[in-house]
Amino acid sequence: MIKSTFYTVFFLIIILGLTVKEAQGQDSMCHKILSEIDCGAGSCGALCQQLWEGTGKCFQLLDQTFACLCNFPCRS
């Protein structure tokens, strides 16, 4: 009986620890959409790197224009 209780508590602590670690990791990235930038010749990625030390990727909007999505580490 004591062994099963110990293992139950042990695995519960491990599962909760992994869940908390995942939740904290999700909050560490910020995103910003830059719609006024030209998406040619890597300017999106260069601007995101320069402004926030992040990465940028252009994507097409529904109205057939392009926007730049920057992903970067959030600052506290």
mmJSON file of the N, C-alpha and C atoms, coordinates in Angstrom:
{"data_MODEL":{"atom_site":{
"group_PDB":["ATOM","ATOM","ATOM","ATOM","ATOM","ATOM","ATOM","ATOM","ATOM","ATOM","ATOM","ATOM","ATOM","ATOM","ATOM","ATOM","ATOM","ATOM","ATOM","ATOM","ATOM","ATOM","ATOM","ATOM","ATOM","ATOM","ATOM","ATOM","ATOM","ATOM","ATOM","ATOM","ATOM","ATOM","ATOM","ATOM","ATOM","ATOM","ATOM","ATOM","ATOM","ATOM","ATOM","ATOM","ATOM","ATOM","ATOM","ATOM","ATOM","ATOM","ATOM","ATOM","ATOM","ATOM","ATOM","ATOM","ATOM","ATOM","ATOM","ATOM","ATOM","ATOM","ATOM","ATOM","ATOM","ATOM","ATOM","ATOM","ATOM","ATOM","ATOM","ATOM","ATOM","ATOM","ATOM","ATOM","ATOM","ATOM","ATOM","ATOM","ATOM","ATOM","ATOM","ATOM","ATOM","ATOM","ATOM","ATOM","ATOM","ATOM","ATOM","ATOM","ATOM","ATOM","ATOM","ATOM","ATOM","ATOM","ATOM","ATOM","ATOM","ATOM","ATOM","ATOM","ATOM","ATOM","ATOM","ATOM","ATOM","ATOM","ATOM","ATOM","ATOM","ATOM","ATOM","ATOM","ATOM","ATOM","ATOM","ATOM","ATOM","ATOM","ATOM","ATOM","ATOM","ATOM","ATOM","ATOM","ATOM","ATOM","ATOM","ATOM","ATOM","ATOM","ATOM","ATOM","ATOM","ATOM","ATOM","ATOM","ATOM","ATOM","ATOM","ATOM","ATOM","ATOM","ATOM","ATOM","ATOM","ATOM","ATOM","ATOM","ATOM","ATOM","ATOM","ATOM","ATOM","ATOM","ATOM","ATOM","ATOM","ATOM","ATOM","ATOM","ATOM","ATOM","ATOM","ATOM","ATOM","ATOM","ATOM","ATOM","ATOM","ATOM","ATOM","ATOM","ATOM","ATOM","ATOM","ATOM","ATOM","ATOM","ATOM","ATOM","ATOM","ATOM","ATOM","ATOM","ATOM","ATOM","ATOM","ATOM","ATOM","ATOM","ATOM","ATOM","ATOM","ATOM","ATOM","ATOM","ATOM","ATOM","ATOM","ATOM","ATOM","ATOM","ATOM","ATOM","ATOM","ATOM","ATOM","ATOM","ATOM","ATOM","ATOM","ATOM","ATOM","ATOM","ATOM","ATOM","ATOM","ATOM","ATOM","ATOM","ATOM","ATOM","ATOM","ATOM"],
"id":[1,2,3,4,5,6,7,8,9,10,11,12,13,14,15,16,17,18,19,20,21,22,23,24,25,26,27,28,29,30,31,32,33,34,35,36,37,38,39,40,41,42,43,44,45,46,47,48,49,50,51,52,53,54,55,56,57,58,59,60,61,62,63,64,65,66,67,68,69,70,71,72,73,74,75,76,77,78,79,80,81,82,83,84,85,86,87,88,89,90,91,92,93,94,95,96,97,98,99,100,101,102,103,104,105,106,107,108,109,110,111,112,113,114,115,116,117,118,119,120,121,122,123,124,125,126,127,128,129,130,131,132,133,134,135,136,137,138,139,140,141,142,143,144,145,146,147,148,149,150,151,152,153,154,155,156,157,158,159,160,161,162,163,164,165,166,167,168,169,170,171,172,173,174,175,176,177,178,179,180,181,182,183,184,185,186,187,188,189,190,191,192,193,194,195,196,197,198,199,200,201,202,203,204,205,206,207,208,209,210,211,212,213,214,215,216,217,218,219,220,221,222,223,224,225,226,227,228],
"type_symbol":["N","C","C","N","C","C","N","C","C","N","C","C","N","C","C","N","C","C","N","C","C","N","C","C","N","C","C","N","C","C","N","C","C","N","C","C","N","C","C","N","C","C","N","C","C","N","C","C","N","C","C","N","C","C","N","C","C","N","C","C","N","C","C","N","C","C","N","C","C","N","C","C","N","C","C","N","C","C","N","C","C","N","C","C","N","C","C","N","C","C","N","C","C","N","C","C","N","C","C","N","C","C","N","C","C","N","C","C","N","C","C","N","C","C","N","C","C","N","C","C","N","C","C","N","C","C","N","C","C","N","C","C","N","C","C","N","C","C","N","C","C","N","C","C","N","C","C","N","C","C","N","C","C","N","C","C","N","C","C","N","C","C","N","C","C","N","C","C","N","C","C","N","C","C","N","C","C","N","C","C","N","C","C","N","C","C","N","C","C","N","C","C","N","C","C","N","C","C","N","C","C","N","C","C","N","C","C","N","C","C","N","C","C","N","C","C","N","C","C","N","C","C","N","C","C","N","C","C"],
"label_atom_id":["N","CA","C","N","CA","C","N","CA","C","N","CA","C","N","CA","C","N","CA","C","N","CA","C","N","CA","C","N","CA","C","N","CA","C","N","CA","C","N","CA","C","N","CA","C","N","CA","C","N","CA","C","N","CA","C","N","CA","C","N","CA","C","N","CA","C","N","CA","C","N","CA","C","N","CA","C","N","CA","C","N","CA","C","N","CA","C","N","CA","C","N","CA","C","N","CA","C","N","CA","C","N","CA","C","N","CA","C","N","CA","C","N","CA","C","N","CA","C","N","CA","C","N","CA","C","N","CA","C","N","CA","C","N","CA","C","N","CA","C","N","CA","C","N","CA","C","N","CA","C","N","CA","C","N","CA","C","N","CA","C","N","CA","C","N","CA","C","N","CA","C","N","CA","C","N","CA","C","N","CA","C","N","CA","C","N","CA","C","N","CA","C","N","CA","C","N","CA","C","N","CA","C","N","CA","C","N","CA","C","N","CA","C","N","CA","C","N","CA","C","N","CA","C","N","CA","C","N","CA","C","N","CA","C","N","CA","C","N","CA","C","N","CA","C","N","CA","C","N","CA","C","N","CA","C","N","CA","C","N","CA","C","N","CA","C"],
"label_alt_id":[null,null,null,null,null,null,null,null,null,null,null,null,null,null,null,null,null,null,null,null,null,null,null,null,null,null,null,null,null,null,null,null,null,null,null,null,null,null,null,null,null,null,null,null,null,null,null,null,null,null,null,null,null,null,null,null,null,null,null,null,null,null,null,null,null,null,null,null,null,null,null,null,null,null,null,null,null,null,null,null,null,null,null,null,null,null,null,null,null,null,null,null,null,null,null,null,null,null,null,null,null,null,null,null,null,null,null,null,null,null,null,null,null,null,null,null,null,null,null,null,null,null,null,null,null,null,null,null,null,null,null,null,null,null,null,null,null,null,null,null,null,null,null,null,null,null,null,null,null,null,null,null,null,null,null,null,null,null,null,null,null,null,null,null,null,null,null,null,null,null,null,null,null,null,null,null,null,null,null,null,null,null,null,null,null,null,null,null,null,null,null,null,null,null,null,null,null,null,null,null,null,null,null,null,null,null,null,null,null,null,null,null,null,null,null,null,null,null,null,null,null,null,null,null,null,null,null,null],
"label_comp_id":["MET","MET","MET","ILE","ILE","ILE","LYS","LYS","LYS","SER","SER","SER","THR","THR","THR","PHE","PHE","PHE","TYR","TYR","TYR","THR","THR","THR","VAL","VAL","VAL","PHE","PHE","PHE","PHE","PHE","PHE","LEU","LEU","LEU","ILE","ILE","ILE","ILE","ILE","ILE","ILE","ILE","ILE","LEU","LEU","LEU","GLY","GLY","GLY","LEU","LEU","LEU","THR","THR","THR","VAL","VAL","VAL","LYS","LYS","LYS","GLU","GLU","GLU","ALA","ALA","ALA","GLN","GLN","GLN","GLY","GLY","GLY","GLN","GLN","GLN","ASP","ASP","ASP","SER","SER","SER","MET","MET","MET","CYS","CYS","CYS","HIS","HIS","HIS","LYS","LYS","LYS","ILE","ILE","ILE","LEU","LEU","LEU","SER","SER","SER","GLU","GLU","GLU","ILE","ILE","ILE","ASP","ASP","ASP","CYS","CYS","CYS","GLY","GLY","GLY","ALA","ALA","ALA","GLY","GLY","GLY","SER","SER","SER","CYS","CYS","CYS","GLY","GLY","GLY","ALA","ALA","ALA","LEU","LEU","LEU","CYS","CYS","CYS","GLN","GLN","GLN","GLN","GLN","GLN","LEU","LEU","LEU","TRP","TRP","TRP","GLU","GLU","GLU","GLY","GLY","GLY","THR","THR","THR","GLY","GLY","GLY","LYS","LYS","LYS","CYS","CYS","CYS","PHE","PHE","PHE","GLN","GLN","GLN","LEU","LEU","LEU","LEU","LEU","LEU","ASP","ASP","ASP","GLN","GLN","GLN","THR","THR","THR","PHE","PHE","PHE","ALA","ALA","ALA","CYS","CYS","CYS","LEU","LEU","LEU","CYS","CYS","CYS","ASN","ASN","ASN","PHE","PHE","PHE","PRO","PRO","PRO","CYS","CYS","CYS","ARG","ARG","ARG","SER","SER","SER"],
"label_asym_id":["A","A","A","A","A","A","A","A","A","A","A","A","A","A","A","A","A","A","A","A","A","A","A","A","A","A","A","A","A","A","A","A","A","A","A","A","A","A","A","A","A","A","A","A","A","A","A","A","A","A","A","A","A","A","A","A","A","A","A","A","A","A","A","A","A","A","A","A","A","A","A","A","A","A","A","A","A","A","A","A","A","A","A","A","A","A","A","A","A","A","A","A","A","A","A","A","A","A","A","A","A","A","A","A","A","A","A","A","A","A","A","A","A","A","A","A","A","A","A","A","A","A","A","A","A","A","A","A","A","A","A","A","A","A","A","A","A","A","A","A","A","A","A","A","A","A","A","A","A","A","A","A","A","A","A","A","A","A","A","A","A","A","A","A","A","A","A","A","A","A","A","A","A","A","A","A","A","A","A","A","A","A","A","A","A","A","A","A","A","A","A","A","A","A","A","A","A","A","A","A","A","A","A","A","A","A","A","A","A","A","A","A","A","A","A","A","A","A","A","A","A","A","A","A","A","A","A","A"],
"label_entity_id":["1","1","1","1","1","1","1","1","1","1","1","1","1","1","1","1","1","1","1","1","1","1","1","1","1","1","1","1","1","1","1","1","1","1","1","1","1","1","1","1","1","1","1","1","1","1","1","1","1","1","1","1","1","1","1","1","1","1","1","1","1","1","1","1","1","1","1","1","1","1","1","1","1","1","1","1","1","1","1","1","1","1","1","1","1","1","1","1","1","1","1","1","1","1","1","1","1","1","1","1","1","1","1","1","1","1","1","1","1","1","1","1","1","1","1","1","1","1","1","1","1","1","1","1","1","1","1","1","1","1","1","1","1","1","1","1","1","1","1","1","1","1","1","1","1","1","1","1","1","1","1","1","1","1","1","1","1","1","1","1","1","1","1","1","1","1","1","1","1","1","1","1","1","1","1","1","1","1","1","1","1","1","1","1","1","1","1","1","1","1","1","1","1","1","1","1","1","1","1","1","1","1","1","1","1","1","1","1","1","1","1","1","1","1","1","1","1","1","1","1","1","1","1","1","1","1","1","1"],
"label_seq_id":[1,1,1,2,2,2,3,3,3,4,4,4,5,5,5,6,6,6,7,7,7,8,8,8,9,9,9,10,10,10,11,11,11,12,12,12,13,13,13,14,14,14,15,15,15,16,16,16,17,17,17,18,18,18,19,19,19,20,20,20,21,21,21,22,22,22,23,23,23,24,24,24,25,25,25,26,26,26,27,27,27,28,28,28,29,29,29,30,30,30,31,31,31,32,32,32,33,33,33,34,34,34,35,35,35,36,36,36,37,37,37,38,38,38,39,39,39,40,40,40,41,41,41,42,42,42,43,43,43,44,44,44,45,45,45,46,46,46,47,47,47,48,48,48,49,49,49,50,50,50,51,51,51,52,52,52,53,53,53,54,54,54,55,55,55,56,56,56,57,57,57,58,58,58,59,59,59,60,60,60,61,61,61,62,62,62,63,63,63,64,64,64,65,65,65,66,66,66,67,67,67,68,68,68,69,69,69,70,70,70,71,71,71,72,72,72,73,73,73,74,74,74,75,75,75,76,76,76],
"pdbx_PDB_ins_code":[null,null,null,null,null,null,null,null,null,null,null,null,null,null,null,null,null,null,null,null,null,null,null,null,null,null,null,null,null,null,null,null,null,null,null,null,null,null,null,null,null,null,null,null,null,null,null,null,null,null,null,null,null,null,null,null,null,null,null,null,null,null,null,null,null,null,null,null,null,null,null,null,null,null,null,null,null,null,null,null,null,null,null,null,null,null,null,null,null,null,null,null,null,null,null,null,null,null,null,null,null,null,null,null,null,null,null,null,null,null,null,null,null,null,null,null,null,null,null,null,null,null,null,null,null,null,null,null,null,null,null,null,null,null,null,null,null,null,null,null,null,null,null,null,null,null,null,null,null,null,null,null,null,null,null,null,null,null,null,null,null,null,null,null,null,null,null,null,null,null,null,null,null,null,null,null,null,null,null,null,null,null,null,null,null,null,null,null,null,null,null,null,null,null,null,null,null,null,null,null,null,null,null,null,null,null,null,null,null,null,null,null,null,null,null,null,null,null,null,null,null,null,null,null,null,null,null,null],
"Cartn_x":[0.823,0.0,0.868,1.929,2.793,3.532,3.955,4.656,3.763,2.536,1.643,1.348,1.197,0.972,2.202,3.375,4.618,4.749,4.516,4.635,3.594,2.407,1.367,1.779,2.239,2.674,3.89,4.824,6.03,5.684,4.836,4.462,3.618,2.803,2.007,2.915,3.947,4.893,5.637,6.04,6.744,5.832,4.606,3.671,3.386,3.162,2.918,4.144,5.314,6.541,6.718,6.422,6.53,5.492,4.301,3.241,3.604,4.126,4.511,5.644,6.594,7.719,7.231,6.298,5.754,5.003,4.199,3.41,4.312,5.409,6.319,7.027,7.355,8.043,7.188,5.888,4.998,4.9,5.113,4.977,6.229,7.279,8.544,8.693,7.787,7.889,6.802,7.209,6.264,6.179,5.09,4.849,4.364,4.791,4.337,4.204,3.095,2.853,3.176,4.038,4.406,3.806,2.758,2.084,2.651,3.419,3.906,5.274,5.781,7.123,7.044,8.033,8.152,8.711,8.105,8.509,9.509,10.236,11.196,12.612,13.394,14.837,15.211,14.411,14.767,14.665,13.974,13.888,13.086,12.135,11.327,12.202,12.953,13.82,14.897,15.457,16.51,15.969,14.77,14.184,13.851,13.3,12.979,14.247,15.301,16.577,17.134,17.04,17.584,16.784,15.458,14.623,14.551,14.352,14.07,14.955,15.972,16.813,15.97,15.034,14.133,14.184,13.184,13.09,11.802,11.812,10.635,10.322,9.045,8.586,7.428,7.457,6.363,5.262,4.033,2.901,1.869,1.034,0.039,-1.268,-1.844,-3.12,-4.274,-5.49,-6.667,-6.874,-6.451,-6.623,-5.453,-4.679,-3.566,-2.375,-2.318,-1.133,-0.277,0.932,1.848,2.092,2.376,2.721,3.879,4.595,5.757,5.396,5.583,5.331,6.669,6.902,8.14,7.901,8.793,8.782,10.078,9.956,11.135,10.924,12.003,11.88,11.284,10.316,9.694,10.684,10.639,11.476,10.594,11.108,10.325,10.349],
"Cartn_y":[-1.193,0.0,1.259,1.254,2.425,2.629,1.518,1.635,2.267,1.829,2.374,3.852,4.232,5.64,6.469,5.949,6.65,6.851,5.795,5.904,6.864,6.846,7.759,9.207,9.511,10.873,11.255,10.339,10.595,10.95,10.16,10.428,11.688,11.972,13.193,14.424,14.38,15.496,15.667,14.572,14.654,15.235,14.774,15.272,16.752,17.175,18.594,19.435,18.933,19.656,19.85,18.837,18.952,19.912,19.899,20.792,22.243,22.532,23.899,24.369,23.516,23.883,24.232,23.469,23.754,25.066,25.322,26.548,27.774,27.7,28.827,29.071,28.044,28.191,28.839,28.664,29.225,30.741,31.299,32.73,33.505,32.846,33.53,34.135,33.862,34.413,35.452,36.592,37.644,37.703,38.259,38.331,39.733,40.233,41.536,41.464,41.989,42.022,43.416,43.477,44.733,44.728,45.504,45.492,46.541,47.501,48.584,48.308,47.1,46.779,46.067,46.337,45.639,44.247,43.232,41.856,41.3,42.133,41.644,41.576,40.671,40.558,40.421,39.743,39.458,40.633,41.699,42.877,42.603,41.709,41.363,40.739,39.734,39.066,39.983,40.836,41.758,42.785,43.301,44.293,43.678,42.483,41.811,41.515,41.132,40.877,42.165,43.253,44.531,45.106,45.054,45.675,44.866,43.545,42.731,41.503,41.36,40.164,38.901,38.991,37.875,37.46,36.703,36.234,36.758,36.921,37.426,36.62,36.55,35.794,36.56,36.709,37.368,36.361,36.851,36.012,36.878,36.234,36.946,37.032,38.236,38.458,38.146,38.184,37.881,38.884,40.131,41.145,41.17,40.087,39.883,40.807,41.476,42.235,41.357,41.802,41.028,41.739,40.954,41.486,40.67,41.267,40.629,40.232,38.977,38.493,38.293,39.073,38.973,38.138,37.22,36.41,36.703,37.064,37.454,37.153,37.024,36.766,37.98,37.741,38.832,39.367,40.641,41.283,41.644,41.436,41.739,43.208],
"Cartn_z":[0.0,0.0,0.0,0.803,0.884,-0.436,-1.08,-2.357,-3.42,-3.505,-4.529,-4.27,-3.022,-2.694,-3.052,-2.737,-3.057,-4.566,-5.347,-6.795,-7.373,-6.835,-7.302,-7.07,-5.878,-5.558,-6.4,-6.572,-7.355,-8.8,-9.443,-10.826,-10.952,-9.97,-9.984,-9.944,-9.118,-9.041,-10.364,-10.976,-12.262,-13.338,-13.412,-14.426,-14.222,-12.987,-12.72,-13.056,-12.757,-13.088,-14.579,-15.37,-16.82,-17.377,-16.826,-17.279,-17.005,-15.839,-15.493,-16.393,-16.688,-17.548,-18.951,-19.495,-20.816,-20.825,-19.814,-19.764,-19.68,-18.955,-18.852,-20.176,-20.89,-22.161,-23.23,-23.174,-24.17,-24.057,-22.891,-22.691,-23.07,-23.475,-23.683,-25.081,-26.005,-27.356,-27.591,-28.152,-28.527,-30.049,-30.549,-31.988,-32.336,-33.472,-33.947,-35.457,-35.96,-37.399,-37.914,-38.919,-39.561,-40.96,-41.173,-42.471,-43.423,-42.911,-43.761,-44.388,-44.248,-44.749,-46.098,-46.94,-48.213,-47.936,-48.493,-48.188,-49.194,-49.881,-50.86,-50.309,-50.85,-50.6,-49.133,-48.343,-46.952,-46.003,-46.404,-45.54,-44.273,-44.335,-43.155,-42.074,-42.44,-41.473,-40.93,-41.804,-41.369,-40.379,-40.633,-39.734,-38.379,-38.374,-37.108,-36.307,-37.001,-36.331,-35.732,-36.479,-36.029,-34.86,-34.932,-33.902,-32.616,-32.748,-31.566,-31.422,-32.26,-32.252,-32.433,-33.377,-33.64,-35.096,-35.503,-36.882,-37.495,-38.802,-39.492,-40.724,-41.041,-42.205,-42.837,-44.155,-44.866,-45.177,-45.132,-45.512,-46.213,-47.026,-47.815,-47.047,-47.023,-46.35,-47.299,-46.776,-47.592,-48.72,-48.518,-49.56,-50.554,-50.593,-51.526,-51.27,-50.126,-49.74,-48.839,-48.564,-47.733,-46.412,-45.391,-44.077,-43.528,-42.599,-41.988,-40.562,-40.22,-38.862,-38.172,-37.114,-36.341,-35.094,-34.816,-33.598,-32.853,-31.569,-30.807,-29.332,-28.566,-27.128,-26.418,-25.557,-24.798,-23.768,-23.573,-22.558,-21.37,-20.185,-18.977,-18.659],
"occupancy":[1.0,1.0,1.0,1.0,1.0,1.0,1.0,1.0,1.0,1.0,1.0,1.0,1.0,1.0,1.0,1.0,1.0,1.0,1.0,1.0,1.0,1.0,1.0,1.0,1.0,1.0,1.0,1.0,1.0,1.0,1.0,1.0,1.0,1.0,1.0,1.0,1.0,1.0,1.0,1.0,1.0,1.0,1.0,1.0,1.0,1.0,1.0,1.0,1.0,1.0,1.0,1.0,1.0,1.0,1.0,1.0,1.0,1.0,1.0,1.0,1.0,1.0,1.0,1.0,1.0,1.0,1.0,1.0,1.0,1.0,1.0,1.0,1.0,1.0,1.0,1.0,1.0,1.0,1.0,1.0,1.0,1.0,1.0,1.0,1.0,1.0,1.0,1.0,1.0,1.0,1.0,1.0,1.0,1.0,1.0,1.0,1.0,1.0,1.0,1.0,1.0,1.0,1.0,1.0,1.0,1.0,1.0,1.0,1.0,1.0,1.0,1.0,1.0,1.0,1.0,1.0,1.0,1.0,1.0,1.0,1.0,1.0,1.0,1.0,1.0,1.0,1.0,1.0,1.0,1.0,1.0,1.0,1.0,1.0,1.0,1.0,1.0,1.0,1.0,1.0,1.0,1.0,1.0,1.0,1.0,1.0,1.0,1.0,1.0,1.0,1.0,1.0,1.0,1.0,1.0,1.0,1.0,1.0,1.0,1.0,1.0,1.0,1.0,1.0,1.0,1.0,1.0,1.0,1.0,1.0,1.0,1.0,1.0,1.0,1.0,1.0,1.0,1.0,1.0,1.0,1.0,1.0,1.0,1.0,1.0,1.0,1.0,1.0,1.0,1.0,1.0,1.0,1.0,1.0,1.0,1.0,1.0,1.0,1.0,1.0,1.0,1.0,1.0,1.0,1.0,1.0,1.0,1.0,1.0,1.0,1.0,1.0,1.0,1.0,1.0,1.0,1.0,1.0,1.0,1.0,1.0,1.0,1.0,1.0,1.0,1.0,1.0,1.0],
"B_iso_or_equiv":[0.0,0.0,0.0,0.0,0.0,0.0,0.0,0.0,0.0,0.0,0.0,0.0,0.0,0.0,0.0,0.0,0.0,0.0,0.0,0.0,0.0,0.0,0.0,0.0,0.0,0.0,0.0,0.0,0.0,0.0,0.0,0.0,0.0,0.0,0.0,0.0,0.0,0.0,0.0,0.0,0.0,0.0,0.0,0.0,0.0,0.0,0.0,0.0,0.0,0.0,0.0,0.0,0.0,0.0,0.0,0.0,0.0,0.0,0.0,0.0,0.0,0.0,0.0,0.0,0.0,0.0,0.0,0.0,0.0,0.0,0.0,0.0,0.0,0.0,0.0,0.0,0.0,0.0,0.0,0.0,0.0,0.0,0.0,0.0,0.0,0.0,0.0,0.0,0.0,0.0,0.0,0.0,0.0,0.0,0.0,0.0,0.0,0.0,0.0,0.0,0.0,0.0,0.0,0.0,0.0,0.0,0.0,0.0,0.0,0.0,0.0,0.0,0.0,0.0,0.0,0.0,0.0,0.0,0.0,0.0,0.0,0.0,0.0,0.0,0.0,0.0,0.0,0.0,0.0,0.0,0.0,0.0,0.0,0.0,0.0,0.0,0.0,0.0,0.0,0.0,0.0,0.0,0.0,0.0,0.0,0.0,0.0,0.0,0.0,0.0,0.0,0.0,0.0,0.0,0.0,0.0,0.0,0.0,0.0,0.0,0.0,0.0,0.0,0.0,0.0,0.0,0.0,0.0,0.0,0.0,0.0,0.0,0.0,0.0,0.0,0.0,0.0,0.0,0.0,0.0,0.0,0.0,0.0,0.0,0.0,0.0,0.0,0.0,0.0,0.0,0.0,0.0,0.0,0.0,0.0,0.0,0.0,0.0,0.0,0.0,0.0,0.0,0.0,0.0,0.0,0.0,0.0,0.0,0.0,0.0,0.0,0.0,0.0,0.0,0.0,0.0,0.0,0.0,0.0,0.0,0.0,0.0,0.0,0.0,0.0,0.0,0.0,0.0],
"pdbx_formal_charge":[null,null,null,null,null,null,null,null,null,null,null,null,null,null,null,null,null,null,null,null,null,null,null,null,null,null,null,null,null,null,null,null,null,null,null,null,null,null,null,null,null,null,null,null,null,null,null,null,null,null,null,null,null,null,null,null,null,null,null,null,null,null,null,null,null,null,null,null,null,null,null,null,null,null,null,null,null,null,null,null,null,null,null,null,null,null,null,null,null,null,null,null,null,null,null,null,null,null,null,null,null,null,null,null,null,null,null,null,null,null,null,null,null,null,null,null,null,null,null,null,null,null,null,null,null,null,null,null,null,null,null,null,null,null,null,null,null,null,null,null,null,null,null,null,null,null,null,null,null,null,null,null,null,null,null,null,null,null,null,null,null,null,null,null,null,null,null,null,null,null,null,null,null,null,null,null,null,null,null,null,null,null,null,null,null,null,null,null,null,null,null,null,null,null,null,null,null,null,null,null,null,null,null,null,null,null,null,null,null,null,null,null,null,null,null,null,null,null,null,null,null,null,null,null,null,null,null,null],
"auth_seq_id":[1,1,1,2,2,2,3,3,3,4,4,4,5,5,5,6,6,6,7,7,7,8,8,8,9,9,9,10,10,10,11,11,11,12,12,12,13,13,13,14,14,14,15,15,15,16,16,16,17,17,17,18,18,18,19,19,19,20,20,20,21,21,21,22,22,22,23,23,23,24,24,24,25,25,25,26,26,26,27,27,27,28,28,28,29,29,29,30,30,30,31,31,31,32,32,32,33,33,33,34,34,34,35,35,35,36,36,36,37,37,37,38,38,38,39,39,39,40,40,40,41,41,41,42,42,42,43,43,43,44,44,44,45,45,45,46,46,46,47,47,47,48,48,48,49,49,49,50,50,50,51,51,51,52,52,52,53,53,53,54,54,54,55,55,55,56,56,56,57,57,57,58,58,58,59,59,59,60,60,60,61,61,61,62,62,62,63,63,63,64,64,64,65,65,65,66,66,66,67,67,67,68,68,68,69,69,69,70,70,70,71,71,71,72,72,72,73,73,73,74,74,74,75,75,75,76,76,76],
"auth_comp_id":["MET","MET","MET","ILE","ILE","ILE","LYS","LYS","LYS","SER","SER","SER","THR","THR","THR","PHE","PHE","PHE","TYR","TYR","TYR","THR","THR","THR","VAL","VAL","VAL","PHE","PHE","PHE","PHE","PHE","PHE","LEU","LEU","LEU","ILE","ILE","ILE","ILE","ILE","ILE","ILE","ILE","ILE","LEU","LEU","LEU","GLY","GLY","GLY","LEU","LEU","LEU","THR","THR","THR","VAL","VAL","VAL","LYS","LYS","LYS","GLU","GLU","GLU","ALA","ALA","ALA","GLN","GLN","GLN","GLY","GLY","GLY","GLN","GLN","GLN","ASP","ASP","ASP","SER","SER","SER","MET","MET","MET","CYS","CYS","CYS","HIS","HIS","HIS","LYS","LYS","LYS","ILE","ILE","ILE","LEU","LEU","LEU","SER","SER","SER","GLU","GLU","GLU","ILE","ILE","ILE","ASP","ASP","ASP","CYS","CYS","CYS","GLY","GLY","GLY","ALA","ALA","ALA","GLY","GLY","GLY","SER","SER","SER","CYS","CYS","CYS","GLY","GLY","GLY","ALA","ALA","ALA","LEU","LEU","LEU","CYS","CYS","CYS","GLN","GLN","GLN","GLN","GLN","GLN","LEU","LEU","LEU","TRP","TRP","TRP","GLU","GLU","GLU","GLY","GLY","GLY","THR","THR","THR","GLY","GLY","GLY","LYS","LYS","LYS","CYS","CYS","CYS","PHE","PHE","PHE","GLN","GLN","GLN","LEU","LEU","LEU","LEU","LEU","LEU","ASP","ASP","ASP","GLN","GLN","GLN","THR","THR","THR","PHE","PHE","PHE","ALA","ALA","ALA","CYS","CYS","CYS","LEU","LEU","LEU","CYS","CYS","CYS","ASN","ASN","ASN","PHE","PHE","PHE","PRO","PRO","PRO","CYS","CYS","CYS","ARG","ARG","ARG","SER","SER","SER"],
"auth_asym_id":["A","A","A","A","A","A","A","A","A","A","A","A","A","A","A","A","A","A","A","A","A","A","A","A","A","A","A","A","A","A","A","A","A","A","A","A","A","A","A","A","A","A","A","A","A","A","A","A","A","A","A","A","A","A","A","A","A","A","A","A","A","A","A","A","A","A","A","A","A","A","A","A","A","A","A","A","A","A","A","A","A","A","A","A","A","A","A","A","A","A","A","A","A","A","A","A","A","A","A","A","A","A","A","A","A","A","A","A","A","A","A","A","A","A","A","A","A","A","A","A","A","A","A","A","A","A","A","A","A","A","A","A","A","A","A","A","A","A","A","A","A","A","A","A","A","A","A","A","A","A","A","A","A","A","A","A","A","A","A","A","A","A","A","A","A","A","A","A","A","A","A","A","A","A","A","A","A","A","A","A","A","A","A","A","A","A","A","A","A","A","A","A","A","A","A","A","A","A","A","A","A","A","A","A","A","A","A","A","A","A","A","A","A","A","A","A","A","A","A","A","A","A","A","A","A","A","A","A"],
"auth_atom_id":["N","CA","C","N","CA","C","N","CA","C","N","CA","C","N","CA","C","N","CA","C","N","CA","C","N","CA","C","N","CA","C","N","CA","C","N","CA","C","N","CA","C","N","CA","C","N","CA","C","N","CA","C","N","CA","C","N","CA","C","N","CA","C","N","CA","C","N","CA","C","N","CA","C","N","CA","C","N","CA","C","N","CA","C","N","CA","C","N","CA","C","N","CA","C","N","CA","C","N","CA","C","N","CA","C","N","CA","C","N","CA","C","N","CA","C","N","CA","C","N","CA","C","N","CA","C","N","CA","C","N","CA","C","N","CA","C","N","CA","C","N","CA","C","N","CA","C","N","CA","C","N","CA","C","N","CA","C","N","CA","C","N","CA","C","N","CA","C","N","CA","C","N","CA","C","N","CA","C","N","CA","C","N","CA","C","N","CA","C","N","CA","C","N","CA","C","N","CA","C","N","CA","C","N","CA","C","N","CA","C","N","CA","C","N","CA","C","N","CA","C","N","CA","C","N","CA","C","N","CA","C","N","CA","C","N","CA","C","N","CA","C","N","CA","C","N","CA","C","N","CA","C","N","CA","C","N","CA","C","N","CA","C","N","CA","C"],
"pdbx_PDB_model_num":[1,1,1,1,1,1,1,1,1,1,1,1,1,1,1,1,1,1,1,1,1,1,1,1,1,1,1,1,1,1,1,1,1,1,1,1,1,1,1,1,1,1,1,1,1,1,1,1,1,1,1,1,1,1,1,1,1,1,1,1,1,1,1,1,1,1,1,1,1,1,1,1,1,1,1,1,1,1,1,1,1,1,1,1,1,1,1,1,1,1,1,1,1,1,1,1,1,1,1,1,1,1,1,1,1,1,1,1,1,1,1,1,1,1,1,1,1,1,1,1,1,1,1,1,1,1,1,1,1,1,1,1,1,1,1,1,1,1,1,1,1,1,1,1,1,1,1,1,1,1,1,1,1,1,1,1,1,1,1,1,1,1,1,1,1,1,1,1,1,1,1,1,1,1,1,1,1,1,1,1,1,1,1,1,1,1,1,1,1,1,1,1,1,1,1,1,1,1,1,1,1,1,1,1,1,1,1,1,1,1,1,1,1,1,1,1,1,1,1,1,1,1,1,1,1,1,1,1]
}}}
